[in-house]
Amino acid sequence: MNTLVSDNAALDAGPVQRWNAALAGGVCATAWFLATPGFVGSVALGAVLEAMNFRSLRRNSEMVFGRAVSGSALAAAGFGLRFSLLLAAITGSLYAGAHPVGLVIGLSLIVPSSLISAWIARPRDTDAAPLDPEEANWDAWNPWFARENTSDDEDSL
């Protein structure tokens, strides 16, 4: 079975998550020298919350696209549960006294992490000649799943 979920997926961190951890550490270290400890704690809490949220999003996406789980209802339920838990955590941390700007900064670190990771993974040569559209291998490629066609793909479409 072709699956995107590796055997050690619980320990596997993608490049976006590694960049996110590096940026969160850098921002927290910078904030330590420039702001109050409460602000630093809020940035760190926001970074932890968004790291858990992104990790959950990545795992659910790997399961759905890797065919370990099927069905859009399950994906929608996971989406709703994930955001409900995130909302509860954010609300609870604000009621506990977290600095709102620090929390937003921590929660927003996934955006530059994603951009940096996408920039590093960009094609090497943007002026490369396009592939021949008459190539026979295009018929074996499924653009919806970004892999070669299998018998399961035609049944699900």
QUIVENGI-V221012 format. One line per field, one symbol per residue. phi: phi as a letter, one per 30 degrees, with the letter a starting at -180 (. if undefined). psi: psi as a letter, one per 40 degrees, with the letter a starting at -180 (. if undefined). burial: + if it has 16 or more other C-alpha atoms within 10 Angstrom, else -. A space follows every 50 residues. Layout:
phi = ???
psi = ???
burial = ???
//
This chain:
phi = .dbddddcddcdcddddddddddddddddddddcbddddddddddddddd ddddddddddddddddidbbjdddddddddddddddddddddddddjddd dddddddcddddddddddddddddbdcdddddddddddddccddchaddb ddddddd
psi = hhiehidfddehhidddddddddddddddddddeaidddddddddddddd dddddddddddddddeediihddddddddddddddddddddddddeeihd dddddddeedddddddddddeiidheeiiiiheehdeddehhddefiiii ddddde.
burial = ---++---------+++-+++-++--++--+-------++++++++++++ +-+++-+--++++++++-------+------+---+---+--+----+++ -+++++++++--++-++--------------------------------- -------
//
